[in-house]
Amino acid sequence: MKKSETRKSLSGKTPVELQTELEALLREQFGLRMQAATQQLTDNSKLKGVRRGIARVRTLIHQKVLAQ
């Protein structure tokens, strides 16, 4: 999925749905960190992408809270 498609799909979600998405991304980040620590992670760019996804979701949550 392209970045613009990801942003559009995330911007259409409610803050509760975004919170659920954030929890899923944090779990994925934890799993990737554990794989990196045990030398099982083959694609290091996934970690960077998940971090950026977390930042996107947190930004959208903050914007929606301020807009209320």
Biopython code that builds the backbone (N, CA, C, O; Angstrom):
import numpy as np
from Bio.PDB.StructureBuilder import StructureBuilder

atoms = [
    (1, "MET", "N", (0.837, -1.170, 0.000)),
    (1, "MET", "CA", (0.000, 0.000, 0.000)),
    (1, "MET", "C", (0.892, 1.247, 0.000)),
    (1, "MET", "O", (1.910, 1.294, 0.691)),
    (2, "LYS", "N", (0.497, 2.247, -0.780)),
    (2, "LYS", "CA", (1.251, 3.478, -0.844)),
    (2, "LYS", "C", (1.010, 4.312, 0.411)),
    (2, "LYS", "O", (0.040, 4.100, 1.139)),
    (3, "LYS", "N", (1.905, 5.257, 0.646)),
    (3, "LYS", "CA", (1.785, 6.108, 1.830)),
    (3, "LYS", "C", (0.486, 6.900, 1.821)),
    (3, "LYS", "O", (-0.168, 7.032, 2.856)),
    (4, "SER", "N", (0.106, 7.427, 0.659)),
    (4, "SER", "CA", (-1.106, 8.240, 0.597)),
    (4, "SER", "C", (-2.343, 7.394, 0.882)),
    (4, "SER", "O", (-3.290, 7.867, 1.510)),
    (5, "GLU", "N", (-2.335, 6.147, 0.423)),
    (5, "GLU", "CA", (-3.463, 5.254, 0.704)),
    (5, "GLU", "C", (-3.520, 4.926, 2.191)),
    (5, "GLU", "O", (-4.603, 4.841, 2.771)),
    (6, "THR", "N", (-2.364, 4.744, 2.802)),
    (6, "THR", "CA", (-2.304, 4.456, 4.234)),
    (6, "THR", "C", (-2.835, 5.636, 5.025)),
    (6, "THR", "O", (-3.616, 5.459, 5.959)),
    (7, "ARG", "N", (-2.418, 6.839, 4.658)),
    (7, "ARG", "CA", (-2.882, 8.041, 5.355)),
    (7, "ARG", "C", (-4.387, 8.211, 5.221)),
    (7, "ARG", "O", (-5.065, 8.555, 6.189)),
    (8, "LYS", "N", (-4.909, 7.971, 4.027)),
    (8, "LYS", "CA", (-6.348, 8.112, 3.814)),
    (8, "LYS", "C", (-7.126, 7.093, 4.632)),
    (8, "LYS", "O", (-8.159, 7.418, 5.217)),
    (9, "SER", "N", (-6.630, 5.862, 4.674)),
    (9, "SER", "CA", (-7.341, 4.841, 5.435)),
    (9, "SER", "C", (-7.277, 5.127, 6.927)),
    (9, "SER", "O", (-8.239, 4.860, 7.647)),
    (10, "LEU", "N", (-6.161, 5.664, 7.402)),
    (10, "LEU", "CA", (-6.041, 5.983, 8.822)),
    (10, "LEU", "C", (-6.851, 7.220, 9.188)),
    (10, "LEU", "O", (-7.429, 7.276, 10.273)),
    (11, "SER", "N", (-6.903, 8.205, 8.310)),
    (11, "SER", "CA", (-7.608, 9.445, 8.647)),
    (11, "SER", "C", (-9.117, 9.239, 8.725)),
    (11, "SER", "O", (-9.816, 10.043, 9.340)),
    (12, "GLY", "N", (-9.625, 8.180, 8.114)),
    (12, "GLY", "CA", (-11.049, 7.911, 8.159)),
    (12, "GLY", "C", (-11.490, 7.167, 9.412)),
    (12, "GLY", "O", (-12.684, 6.951, 9.618)),
    (13, "LYS", "N", (-10.536, 6.774, 10.247)),
    (13, "LYS", "CA", (-10.873, 6.001, 11.436)),
    (13, "LYS", "C", (-11.157, 6.905, 12.628)),
    (13, "LYS", "O", (-10.700, 8.047, 12.690)),
    (14, "THR", "N", (-11.919, 6.366, 13.570)),
    (14, "THR", "CA", (-12.221, 7.090, 14.803)),
    (14, "THR", "C", (-11.026, 6.967, 15.748)),
    (14, "THR", "O", (-10.163, 6.113, 15.545)),
    (15, "PRO", "N", (-10.969, 7.820, 16.785)),
    (15, "PRO", "CA", (-9.872, 7.713, 17.753)),
    (15, "PRO", "C", (-9.784, 6.341, 18.429)),
    (15, "PRO", "O", (-8.687, 5.880, 18.744)),
    (16, "VAL", "N", (-10.913, 5.692, 18.653)),
    (16, "VAL", "CA", (-10.902, 4.363, 19.274)),
    (16, "VAL", "C", (-10.270, 3.347, 18.322)),
    (16, "VAL", "O", (-9.469, 2.512, 18.742)),
    (17, "GLU", "N", (-10.628, 3.420, 17.047)),
    (17, "GLU", "CA", (-10.043, 2.520, 16.055)),
    (17, "GLU", "C", (-8.545, 2.788, 15.898)),
    (17, "GLU", "O", (-7.756, 1.861, 15.714)),
    (18, "LEU", "N", (-8.163, 4.066, 15.972)),
    (18, "LEU", "CA", (-6.750, 4.411, 15.879)),
    (18, "LEU", "C", (-5.979, 3.867, 17.080)),
    (18, "LEU", "O", (-4.837, 3.429, 16.944)),
    (19, "GLN", "N", (-6.603, 3.896, 18.246)),
    (19, "GLN", "CA", (-5.957, 3.356, 19.441)),
    (19, "GLN", "C", (-5.723, 1.849, 19.285)),
    (19, "GLN", "O", (-4.678, 1.334, 19.683)),
    (20, "THR", "N", (-6.692, 1.154, 18.709)),
    (20, "THR", "CA", (-6.543, -0.281, 18.450)),
    (20, "THR", "C", (-5.406, -0.528, 17.462)),
    (20, "THR", "O", (-4.607, -1.447, 17.641)),
    (21, "GLU", "N", (-5.339, 0.292, 16.428)),
    (21, "GLU", "CA", (-4.273, 0.194, 15.431)),
    (21, "GLU", "C", (-2.911, 0.446, 16.086)),
    (21, "GLU", "O", (-1.934, -0.239, 15.782)),
    (22, "LEU", "N", (-2.855, 1.423, 16.976)),
    (22, "LEU", "CA", (-1.617, 1.744, 17.673)),
    (22, "LEU", "C", (-1.148, 0.569, 18.523)),
    (22, "LEU", "O", (0.038, 0.241, 18.535)),
    (23, "GLU", "N", (-2.071, -0.059, 19.229)),
    (23, "GLU", "CA", (-1.708, -1.220, 20.053)),
    (23, "GLU", "C", (-1.157, -2.357, 19.196)),
    (23, "GLU", "O", (-0.200, -3.026, 19.586)),
    (24, "ALA", "N", (-1.758, -2.572, 18.034)),
    (24, "ALA", "CA", (-1.275, -3.626, 17.134)),
    (24, "ALA", "C", (0.133, -3.305, 16.627)),
    (24, "ALA", "O", (0.982, -4.191, 16.538)),
    (25, "LEU", "N", (0.373, -2.042, 16.298)),
    (25, "LEU", "CA", (1.694, -1.647, 15.819)),
    (25, "LEU", "C", (2.744, -1.763, 16.920)),
    (25, "LEU", "O", (3.880, -2.156, 16.658)),
    (26, "LEU", "N", (2.368, -1.422, 18.148)),
    (26, "LEU", "CA", (3.311, -1.544, 19.258)),
    (26, "LEU", "C", (3.673, -3.007, 19.524)),
    (26, "LEU", "O", (4.821, -3.323, 19.836)),
    (27, "ARG", "N", (2.683, -3.896, 19.397)),
    (27, "ARG", "CA", (2.962, -5.333, 19.546)),
    (27, "ARG", "C", (3.900, -5.816, 18.442)),
    (27, "ARG", "O", (4.828, -6.586, 18.689)),
    (28, "GLU", "N", (3.639, -5.347, 17.218)),
    (28, "GLU", "CA", (4.491, -5.737, 16.095)),
    (28, "GLU", "C", (5.915, -5.224, 16.301)),
    (28, "GLU", "O", (6.880, -5.936, 16.023)),
    (29, "GLN", "N", (6.045, -3.992, 16.789)),
    (29, "GLN", "CA", (7.361, -3.430, 17.052)),
    (29, "GLN", "C", (8.098, -4.259, 18.103)),
    (29, "GLN", "O", (9.294, -4.517, 17.966)),
    (30, "PHE", "N", (7.394, -4.672, 19.139)),
    (30, "PHE", "CA", (8.015, -5.493, 20.172)),
    (30, "PHE", "C", (8.529, -6.806, 19.585)),
    (30, "PHE", "O", (9.649, -7.230, 19.871)),
    (31, "GLY", "N", (7.703, -7.438, 18.769)),
    (31, "GLY", "CA", (8.109, -8.687, 18.141)),
    (31, "GLY", "C", (9.337, -8.510, 17.257)),
    (31, "GLY", "O", (10.241, -9.346, 17.262)),
    (32, "LEU", "N", (9.364, -7.423, 16.501)),
    (32, "LEU", "CA", (10.504, -7.163, 15.624)),
    (32, "LEU", "C", (11.770, -6.872, 16.434)),
    (32, "LEU", "O", (12.865, -7.291, 16.058)),
    (33, "ARG", "N", (11.611, -6.149, 17.550)),
    (33, "ARG", "CA", (12.768, -5.872, 18.413)),
    (33, "ARG", "C", (13.327, -7.165, 18.996)),
    (33, "ARG", "O", (14.542, -7.328, 19.101)),
    (34, "MET", "N", (12.446, -8.075, 19.373)),
    (34, "MET", "CA", (12.909, -9.357, 19.917)),
    (34, "MET", "C", (13.623, -10.174, 18.836)),
    (34, "MET", "O", (14.631, -10.826, 19.110)),
    (35, "GLN", "N", (13.099, -10.136, 17.610)),
    (35, "GLN", "CA", (13.756, -10.831, 16.512)),
    (35, "GLN", "C", (15.135, -10.235, 16.241)),
    (35, "GLN", "O", (16.089, -10.962, 15.963)),
    (36, "ALA", "N", (15.233, -8.913, 16.324)),
    (36, "ALA", "CA", (16.525, -8.258, 16.093)),
    (36, "ALA", "C", (17.515, -8.627, 17.185)),
    (36, "ALA", "O", (18.700, -8.823, 16.914)),
    (37, "ALA", "N", (17.030, -8.723, 18.424)),
    (37, "ALA", "CA", (17.922, -9.053, 19.531)),
    (37, "ALA", "C", (18.436, -10.482, 19.438)),
    (37, "ALA", "O", (19.551, -10.767, 19.876)),
    (38, "THR", "N", (17.644, -11.379, 18.876)),
    (38, "THR", "CA", (18.057, -12.778, 18.765)),
    (38, "THR", "C", (18.617, -13.105, 17.381)),
    (38, "THR", "O", (18.777, -14.274, 17.031)),
    (39, "GLN", "N", (18.911, -12.078, 16.602)),
    (39, "GLN", "CA", (19.511, -12.229, 15.270)),
    (39, "GLN", "C", (18.610, -12.997, 14.304)),
    (39, "GLN", "O", (19.114, -13.667, 13.403)),
    (40, "GLN", "N", (17.294, -12.916, 14.471)),
    (40, "GLN", "CA", (16.371, -13.601, 13.569)),
    (40, "GLN", "C", (15.718, -12.655, 12.570)),
    (40, "GLN", "O", (15.051, -13.103, 11.637)),
    (41, "LEU", "N", (15.903, -11.367, 12.755)),
    (41, "LEU", "CA", (15.279, -10.381, 11.873)),
    (41, "LEU", "C", (16.058, -10.313, 10.569)),
    (41, "LEU", "O", (17.258, -10.041, 10.568)),
    (42, "THR", "N", (15.367, -10.563, 9.453)),
    (42, "THR", "CA", (16.046, -10.556, 8.159)),
    (42, "THR", "C", (15.877, -9.223, 7.434)),
    (42, "THR", "O", (16.748, -8.827, 6.659)),
    (43, "ASP", "N", (14.771, -8.533, 7.676)),
    (43, "ASP", "CA", (14.498, -7.275, 6.989)),
    (43, "ASP", "C", (14.454, -6.144, 8.012)),
    (43, "ASP", "O", (13.426, -5.907, 8.646)),
    (44, "ASN", "N", (15.577, -5.450, 8.165)),
    (44, "ASN", "CA", (15.673, -4.385, 9.161)),
    (44, "ASN", "C", (14.802, -3.181, 8.830)),
    (44, "ASN", "O", (14.488, -2.390, 9.719)),
    (45, "SER", "N", (14.413, -3.029, 7.595)),
    (45, "SER", "CA", (13.603, -1.874, 7.215)),
    (45, "SER", "C", (12.177, -1.977, 7.762)),
    (45, "SER", "O", (11.478, -0.968, 7.862)),
    (46, "LYS", "N", (11.742, -3.190, 8.115)),
    (46, "LYS", "CA", (10.400, -3.341, 8.695)),
    (46, "LYS", "C", (10.303, -2.605, 10.026)),
    (46, "LYS", "O", (9.265, -2.025, 10.344)),
    (47, "LEU", "N", (11.371, -2.628, 10.796)),
    (47, "LEU", "CA", (11.390, -1.949, 12.090)),
    (47, "LEU", "C", (11.205, -0.443, 11.906)),
    (47, "LEU", "O", (10.462, 0.199, 12.650)),
    (48, "LYS", "N", (11.883, 0.103, 10.919)),
    (48, "LYS", "CA", (11.769, 1.533, 10.630)),
    (48, "LYS", "C", (10.358, 1.881, 10.155)),
    (48, "LYS", "O", (9.806, 2.909, 10.545)),
    (49, "GLY", "N", (9.784, 1.038, 9.326)),
    (49, "GLY", "CA", (8.435, 1.276, 8.829)),
    (49, "GLY", "C", (7.393, 1.223, 9.928)),
    (49, "GLY", "O", (6.446, 2.009, 9.923)),
    (50, "VAL", "N", (7.554, 0.311, 10.867)),
    (50, "VAL", "CA", (6.611, 0.198, 11.979)),
    (50, "VAL", "C", (6.729, 1.427, 12.874)),
    (50, "VAL", "O", (5.720, 1.958, 13.338)),
    (51, "ARG", "N", (7.962, 1.881, 13.119)),
    (51, "ARG", "CA", (8.148, 3.087, 13.936)),
    (51, "ARG", "C", (7.454, 4.292, 13.304)),
    (51, "ARG", "O", (6.830, 5.097, 13.995)),
    (52, "ARG", "N", (7.571, 4.402, 12.003)),
    (52, "ARG", "CA", (6.922, 5.520, 11.311)),
    (52, "ARG", "C", (5.401, 5.381, 11.337)),
    (52, "ARG", "O", (4.681, 6.374, 11.441)),
    (53, "GLY", "N", (4.922, 4.147, 11.241)),
    (53, "GLY", "CA", (3.484, 3.913, 11.345)),
    (53, "GLY", "C", (2.954, 4.304, 12.706)),
    (53, "GLY", "O", (1.878, 4.893, 12.810)),
    (54, "ILE", "N", (3.698, 3.984, 13.753)),
    (54, "ILE", "CA", (3.316, 4.372, 15.106)),
    (54, "ILE", "C", (3.253, 5.885, 15.213)),
    (54, "ILE", "O", (2.319, 6.430, 15.800)),
    (55, "ALA", "N", (4.232, 6.559, 14.654)),
    (55, "ALA", "CA", (4.247, 8.023, 14.694)),
    (55, "ALA", "C", (3.048, 8.601, 13.945)),
    (55, "ALA", "O", (2.445, 9.572, 14.402)),
    (56, "ARG", "N", (2.698, 8.016, 12.799)),
    (56, "ARG", "CA", (1.542, 8.498, 12.038)),
    (56, "ARG", "C", (0.255, 8.363, 12.840)),
    (56, "ARG", "O", (-0.557, 9.287, 12.891)),
    (57, "VAL", "N", (0.076, 7.196, 13.468)),
    (57, "VAL", "CA", (-1.152, 6.951, 14.219)),
    (57, "VAL", "C", (-1.221, 7.876, 15.426)),
    (57, "VAL", "O", (-2.278, 8.439, 15.715)),
    (58, "ARG", "N", (-0.110, 8.040, 16.132)),
    (58, "ARG", "CA", (-0.108, 8.931, 17.301)),
    (58, "ARG", "C", (-0.400, 10.373, 16.898)),
    (58, "ARG", "O", (-1.091, 11.094, 17.618)),
    (59, "THR", "N", (0.122, 10.790, 15.755)),
    (59, "THR", "CA", (-0.140, 12.145, 15.261)),
    (59, "THR", "C", (-1.623, 12.325, 14.962)),
    (59, "THR", "O", (-2.214, 13.338, 15.336)),
    (60, "LEU", "N", (-2.224, 11.352, 14.293)),
    (60, "LEU", "CA", (-3.649, 11.443, 13.962)),
    (60, "LEU", "C", (-4.513, 11.433, 15.216)),
    (60, "LEU", "O", (-5.502, 12.163, 15.291)),
    (61, "ILE", "N", (-4.155, 10.616, 16.201)),
    (61, "ILE", "CA", (-4.915, 10.603, 17.459)),
    (61, "ILE", "C", (-4.851, 11.977, 18.107)),
    (61, "ILE", "O", (-5.866, 12.507, 18.559)),
    (62, "HIS", "N", (-3.662, 12.549, 18.150)),
    (62, "HIS", "CA", (-3.490, 13.865, 18.769)),
    (62, "HIS", "C", (-4.285, 14.938, 18.010)),
    (62, "HIS", "O", (-4.916, 15.793, 18.632)),
    (63, "GLN", "N", (-4.258, 14.896, 16.690)),
    (63, "GLN", "CA", (-5.008, 15.871, 15.902)),
    (63, "GLN", "C", (-6.507, 15.746, 16.134)),
    (63, "GLN", "O", (-7.205, 16.754, 16.246)),
    (64, "LYS", "N", (-7.001, 14.525, 16.206)),
    (64, "LYS", "CA", (-8.435, 14.322, 16.409)),
    (64, "LYS", "C", (-8.861, 14.749, 17.800)),
    (64, "LYS", "O", (-9.963, 15.271, 17.972)),
    (65, "VAL", "N", (-8.016, 14.541, 18.794)),
    (65, "VAL", "CA", (-8.342, 14.967, 20.150)),
    (65, "VAL", "C", (-8.384, 16.490, 20.222)),
    (65, "VAL", "O", (-9.274, 17.052, 20.860)),
    (66, "LEU", "N", (-7.442, 17.158, 19.582)),
    (66, "LEU", "CA", (-7.416, 18.624, 19.592)),
    (66, "LEU", "C", (-8.581, 19.228, 18.810)),
    (66, "LEU", "O", (-9.034, 20.330, 19.122)),
    (67, "ALA", "N", (-9.060, 18.521, 17.806)),
    (67, "ALA", "CA", (-10.154, 19.032, 16.981)),
    (67, "ALA", "C", (-11.493, 18.995, 17.697)),
    (67, "ALA", "O", (-12.426, 19.688, 17.292)),
    (68, "GLN", "N", (-11.607, 18.201, 18.752)),
    (68, "GLN", "CA", (-12.890, 18.068, 19.450)),
    (68, "GLN", "C", (-13.188, 19.248, 20.322)),
    (68, "GLN", "O", (-14.231, 19.285, 20.975)),
]
sb = StructureBuilder()
sb.init_structure("model")
sb.init_model(0)
sb.init_chain("A")
sb.init_seg("    ")
for serial, (resi, resn, name, xyz) in enumerate(atoms, 1):
    if name == "N":
        sb.init_residue(resn, " ", resi, " ")
    sb.init_atom(name, np.array(xyz, "f"), 0.0, 1.0, " ", f" {name:<3s}", serial, name[0])
structure = sb.get_structure()
